[in-house]
Amino acid sequence: MHDQFDVTLEDQDLLREVELTTNLIIAASETDEHLTAEEIDAILGVARPSAG
């Protein structure tokens, strides 16, 4: 019988997205407060554009 959830992920973009989502879930579960936009950006590895 084929298990529909037994799959191998080979798409590197998808793997990266899963990793980022997992990191967000873990961070959110470790705090009682909402994550700030800055914290989310840091977890995702993005930088906000500088003013000016």
N, C-alpha and C positions, 0 to 999 in steps of 0.2 A: 504494500500500500504506500502510495506517495504522500509524503508529509509536505504540505504547501509551505510550511515555515522553515523547512530545512533547505536553505538557499545559501549560495556562496556569493558574497558581494564582491564584484570585480571592478566596479565603477569607482575610480579614485575620488571624483567629485562627491559622489554619494557617501563614500566612506568618511570623507572630511566633514560633510554636513552632519552625519550621525555623531561623529566625535564632538563637534561643536555643540550640538543639541544636548548630548550627554553631559558635557561640561556645564552647560547652563542649568540643567536639571539638578546636578549635584550641588552646585553653588546655591541654588534656590532652596534646596532641602536642608542646607546647613545654616540657614539664617531664619530668624523669626520676622525679619523686616523684608520689605520689598527691595529688590536689587535696584540700584540707581542706574541711570543710563550710562554713567561713567564706568560702573562696575561691569555692566553687560558688555560695553565696548572693550574693556580690558580682557574679559573672558574670551571674547570673539577675536581679539587681536586686531582691532581696528582703532584708528586714531581719529579724533574729531578734527576738522579743519581749524587751523588757528585763525583768530580774528585779525583782520587787518589786511 
